Amino acid sequence: AQSVTQPDIHITVSEGASLELRCNYSYGATPYLFWYVQSPGQGLQLLLKYFSGDTLVQGIKGFEAEFKRSQSSFNLRKPSVHWSDAAEYFCAVGRSNDYKLSFGAGTTVTVRA
Amino acid sequence: EPEVTQTPSHQVTQMGQEVILRCVPISNHLYFYWYRQILGQKVEFLVSFYNNEISEKSEIFDDQFSVERPDGSNFTLKIRSTKLEDSAMYFCASSEQGLSGDTQYFGPGTRLTVL
């Protein structure tokens, strides 16, 4: 079964600083990889996804993520964080032959002025 | 932009009672899902539904759970006899195509509290 690890439970970053959130997955074949964001009181919003092709994926809100097969990682980055980026971020993995997504435990991002 | 909606946003019930959580998926989507997140834990898959049938379910989705698409727009999750451990945030999602390679769009969730 696939699994997803987000090693950082909570990250605090200054506004304008760069942000990187880590995600590692365990799955034998090439997975489908997603990053979702959840703001308080909101649902899970898709930031970006990777299926195949270019390993650097651009998403909404200025986020990008890089798939590294050798490290089984799909880290999310943003060069300059805005206060509105404070939220919880979830990495998720899917397989080609089933319907479910497997989620990581999430990373809470706090942005300080 | 089309979105998934869920009602109610918060449901409080007594242990042993039945609850129905409602979702309106995006209109042209054919695949529907329920996930839950117990406080402090991961978002967990419960069930996927297509063409009026369950296409996949997790071990969590036992006989006390059922899903239904009662009409052309709603998708419901019923818990027959709620337990304290059913307290969680329940998310509905939908996708245009099936299998997890397609993007699943999530609703805002229903927070279920079982007393």
Boltz contact constraints between the chains, C-beta under 6 A:
constraints:
  - contact:
      token1: [A, 32]
      token2: [B, 100]
      max_distance: 6.0
  - contact:
      token1: [A, 32]
      token2: [B, 101]
      max_distance: 6.0
  - contact:
      token1: [A, 42]
      token2: [B, 108]
      max_distance: 6.0
  - contact:
      token1: [A, 43]
      token2: [B, 106]
      max_distance: 6.0
  - contact:
      token1: [A, 43]
      token2: [B, 107]
      max_distance: 6.0
  - contact:
      token1: [A, 43]
      token2: [B, 108]
      max_distance: 6.0
  - contact:
      token1: [A, 44]
      token2: [B, 106]
      max_distance: 6.0
  - contact:
      token1: [A, 46]
      token2: [B, 103]
      max_distance: 6.0
  - contact:
      token1: [A, 94]
      token2: [B, 100]
      max_distance: 6.0
  - contact:
      token1: [A, 98]
      token2: [B, 56]
      max_distance: 6.0
  - contact:
      token1: [A, 99]
      token2: [B, 48]
      max_distance: 6.0
  - contact:
      token1: [A, 99]
      token2: [B, 55]
      max_distance: 6.0
  - contact:
      token1: [A, 99]
      token2: [B, 56]
      max_distance: 6.0
  - contact:
      token1: [A, 99]
      token2: [B, 99]
      max_distance: 6.0
  - contact:
      token1: [A, 99]
      token2: [B, 100]
      max_distance: 6.0
  - contact:
      token1: [A, 100]
      token2: [B, 45]
      max_distance: 6.0
  - contact:
      token1: [A, 101]
      token2: [B, 100]
      max_distance: 6.0
  - contact:
      token1: [A, 103]
      token2: [B, 42]
      max_distance: 6.0
  - contact:
      token1: [A, 103]
      token2: [B, 43]
      max_distance: 6.0
  - contact:
      token1: [A, 105]
      token2: [B, 42]
      max_distance: 6.0
